[in-house]
Amino acid sequence: RLRGSLLYVASIDPEMWSRLRERRALVEPFVEDVLRLESPVQFPARLTTRPVSLSGRTIPEGHFVMIGLGSANRDGAAFDAADQLVPGRVEAHVAFGYGIHYCAGAALARAEASVSLNALLDRYQGAAQAAPAVAEEGLAHRGFASLVLQFRP
């Protein structure tokens, strides 16, 4: 899902593809901000282990709650230009969760994303959609059911 989102964002902005090719130091910050904007996991479920008070209400122990990571990552109070791609921003996102629920595979996902994007940038001058992208349906995840790209050698 992450690599699909990276390629989608880079393919709709030819200038970004060129910037990434020319300045490889932008690849990792680009990966981070795409993670923030297009978090692959949107709504992880959690089970309360004790009563939790939130906004004047109490959620009893043993109830499922949904955490809106995608919403948190676009919070205008936490991020300037929250709905825009800004590689290199300093604010931390929660695309991989937080605390004891932080994704154990986060480092591997970041490495795979950067390595594969760099390999494509090495080989191709650009990428464009060859057909309209089809978003994956559902609330829990974000990604594409179909993403057909044409790469320019």
N, C-alpha and C positions, 0 to 999 in steps of 0.2 A: 504494500500500500504506500509506504513512504517513497519508494523509488518512482512509482507511478505519479504521485503528487509532485515530486521534484521535476520530472520530465514534462508533466502538464504545465506547471508554472513556467518553466524555461521555454517551452514550445510556443506559448502564447505571447511571449515577450522576446522577439529576436534581439533586441538591444541587450537584454539580460544575458542571453546565451553568449553574445560577443564579449560582454564584460567578464563573464566567468572564464571564457577561453583566454582572454588577455591577462586577467589577474586571478590566478589560481588561489591566492590567499582568500578570495571571496567565497570559495566553494563551501568551506565548513560553516561560515556565518550564514550563507544561503541555506544550507541544510537546516540549521537551527531555526531560522525564521519560517521556513516552510513547515517544519515540525510544529511550530507555534500556530501558524495559520490553518494548517490542514492536519491537525492531530489525527493520526490513524485510529486511535481509540478515543471515542467521544464521550461515552457514558459508562464508565466501569461501575459495577454494582458492589456495594459493601453491606455487611451485616453489622448492625449495632451490637456492641458487646455490653453496653450499659445504657440507661436512659440518657438522651442527648437533648439539651435545650437549644433551640435555634429559632430566632425571630419570634420569641414569645410562645412558642409551641414546644411540646416535648415529644420526641420520637422514642418510643419504648425500646427496651432491650429486645434483641431478636428480630428486628424489622429490617427489611432491605431498604437501602437508599441508593439513589443514583447520583454520581458525581459528574457534574458538567465540565469536563476538562476543556472541551472546545470553547465553551462560554468563558471560562476563566482565562484562557489564552487570548481572548479578544476583549478583555475588560479594559474599557477606556480609562478607568481610574488607575490601572496598573501599567498600561502601555500607551505611549504617545503614538498617534496614527495607528491605532490598534487593528484596523482592518486592512492595512497596507503592508506589503512586503518591504522590510527594512533590514537587509543583511547587515549584521554587526551591531544590532541594538544590544544594550547592556542588561536590560531587564530579563530575569529568568522566567522561563515558561514551565508548564507542568505537563507537557505532552507525554512524558514517561512516568507520570505520577509523582509522588512525593513521600518522603519518610520511609516507613517500613513497607510501603506499597510501591516503592520505586522499582521500575522495570529492571530485572537482572540482565536483560539482553540489550540495554540501552547503548552501551559502548559498541557492541557488535553491530547493531543497527546503524549507528552513526558511521562506523568504519565502512560497512557495506555500501551505504549511500554515497559517501564521499569517493570511495574507490571506483564505483561503477559510474558515477557522474563524471569523474575525471577521465575515465577511459573513453566515454562517449565524446567528451569535449576534445580529447586528443585526436579522435578519428573524424569527427564531423564538424563542418562549418556552421551548421544550424539544424534545427528540427522544427517541423510544423505538423499540425494535425492533418491527417489524410482523410479523416471522417470525424463527425461530431463525437466528442467524448460522452460516454454514458456513465453517469454516477451510479455507484453502488446504492442499492436501496437499504433502508434500515437506519436505526438511531444509534446503535452501539459503535459502529465503525464508520470511517470515512475513506473512500477510495473510489476506484472505477471498476465497473463491470466490463467496460470496453474502452480502451485508449489506443487508437491506431495512429501511429506517427510515421512521418516520412523524414528520413535524415538526408541532409545535403552533404555529400563528400567534399 
